[in-house]
Structure formats: structure tokens, C-alpha cells
Amino acid sequence: MNKWFRKGNARRFHRVTMPTRYFIVPKSPIRDREIYATGANYFPPSLLKKIEANEYMALQFVERTQDQRELLTEIFDEIIQYIEFFGECARSISQGKNPRQDPNYWMRIKEHQQGFKQAVRIQASSPKTFQYLQMIEDKYLTFLNRIVESIAQSTPTHFFVSGHLPVGFKVDEMISLFEAPKFEKIPLIQAILHLSKFMDAYLEIYRQINDDNYLKQFPQEWALKEASVSASGLAVYMDKHYELYSRLDVLLYFEEHDRVLTFEGTVVDIQTDEARQTERIAINFEFPNGRDQDFLQQEIQKQEVKECMSVIF
């Protein structure tokens, strides 16, 4: 268990787990590169394992299909290549590199923007399977076009975003249905399920890059997530990685007061949580503002009162 979580209240400041709206980015972005980048590592070990596992499972289940196995393998191989290309673009921009510097980039982009080429080969014989693959394609193209837009308009001092990335695709509804136990023994369904999860892992990387360059000015839109909070720091689960002892800007938003607290923080512990397949990051506040610290302590105490009342009643 993470030391920062385990020590509990042995420190000077009382700590409590509470739903929190927070925004965390490196204090110093990557400088002197082709594209502005925050400096966060959006490819932590936990995410890479998730990507590898879902790719492996997708191909394994394709191998178990009885009908049109060879054709399905060719289709899945192409889709995986398209998704990995998207991942390459996301990795480049996260490191401040402009994929457009690659002479083959725009040629491949134009090809990928036409959609999955091989999938149409299964339309006549398996229209339902083709429909599922189209749902995956629709989500892929939506994200691909947005990342292309960002790459084309970004500069060394500014990463271009045009707002939130969409949510609630048809493929997401399909995948939630496919996770039901009754589909566990159907190889084709499982192959599509893991292919979609493989794609989502890469797409969500870009969502994080997009949000890190967009959401700072909209605290009301920060997601409400569980955090272990004290007046001297916090520990959170994130799908990204920061180097130990790196400096961060930590912003906390309290909707009831419409107030944003800003702290400078240092990463004091980071571990991969194998069960959650995510990163546990502990941050200490450095020389926090006294008024902000007092306000945060009051919010922590209010949370403790709520927890006590819920136990009583």
C-alpha cells in the first residue's frame, strides 16, 4: 500500500479521503520544442500494460473465431495499425514534437481519414460485424480529425484545442453491453470488445492532453474525483506519470464557494496500482498560502462531519 496513504493521520495535518475537483499540471512545460507540451508523461507503465493486454486479447480472440478467421485477422491488423498511428501522434505531441516533420505523416493522415479500408470486405457476409466496426471507426475518426486540427494549428508556445472532445459514442453503448457475462464465450464479441478498449486507451491519452490545455480556465468542469487530502498535500490516482520530486501546479476548486485554491507541489511518491491499472501520486504543498491552507483545513473538517453524520444516521 502507498506509504503516503497508509500513514494516515500520523502527520501534523489531518487527512481525509473526499471527492475533490482538482487540476494538476507540471509547473514548467517543455520548452524550445516544435509544439507546446505540458511536460506530463501520458504513457505511464500502467497504461502501457493495459494497451498491450487489450491488443493481445483482441488478436487472441480473433484466432478463436470459426468463421472468416483469415479475413477478420486482416481487418483487425489494419485497425490496430491505424490506432497505433494515432498513438504515435499523441506520443509525439506529448513530447513537444510535431508529427508533421515526418515526411510520411500527411500522406498517412490523408489515408487514415478515409476510414478503415479492409472492414468493407465483411459487409456482405457479416453486416452486423461490419456495423460494429463502423462504430469503432466513427469514434476513431472523430478523435483523429481533432488531433490533426490541433497539430496543424499548434505552435511552440501554444497547443491549440477547440474545446471538449465528444463523449457518448454508439460504440461505448455497444461495449457496455458486450461486457455482460452472457458474451464471455463468444470469440468475435470478445475480440471487438478488446479492440475497442485498445483504441480507447490511446484516445483517452489525447483527451487528457486536450483537457490539460483547455480545462484550467473552467474549474466548474473539473471532474469530481476521490482524493486523499490534507492541508499540506494530497494523493490522487491519475492515468499519467510525473517524475519523483518534480514540481507541479495544484489547483483545487470548491463549488459551494466558487473558489479556486492554488498550490505549488512536489511529487514525493508515485507508484503503479496494479489493481486499478493507474498511477498513485502523492504531492506535498510547498510553502502554501496561509489563508488557502486554513480554508482547505475547514473543508476537510466539514467532510469529516458529513462522514460522522452518515454513520450516526
C-alpha angles and dihedrals in degrees: 000000000000110000092220091058095039099055088066113173099353090105127081094263123056114243129209136177108238141155106267138180107221140164118200127182135155113276092229119042122211108281135204095022133124095257130027111256130181094225096239119134105237093182104067121171093257092056094046089054090051091051094048093046095051093046090050093047093048092055093042092055091047087057089056096054115111101205126060093348095160094050093045090050091054091048094048092046091055094046091049090051090051092050092048089052088056088050091052090054092049092050092050095052092044087060094047094256122134111226088205088076087072106089091217095049101090092041090054092043093055090049094049093047088065089066133236108337101194099047094078089066090075097046098096098043098037111020093168092054089047089053091053091050090049089056089054090047093051092056092043093052092047091057094038092055091048094050090048089052091051094047092049095052103034125106135191089269101038136040109209120227128165099206135281122354113239123264134192102055121177089245090060091058090047093051093050088056093046090056090069114114092242090070097050094099098045107097097199093050091048091048091054091044093055093041089056092047090049089054094045092055090061095039092052089055089062091044088058092048090049093048094046088058096042115029101060091088094047107060092164087068097052110118118252105240137168115264136169102234137187132161088259101048148319142239122218141172114242138171091229139066135235126188117255111267092013116145121246140184108233119194123185123192125204109195097195090063097027087230132145120205116202122203135173109227142188124212106239100170137013128176138167112248102214094191095053094032090227141099125269110212125189118197130189119206113236116218094334121203108264096226093049090047092051091048091051091049090053091052090051091052091049089053090051091052090051090052092049092049091050090054093048095049 
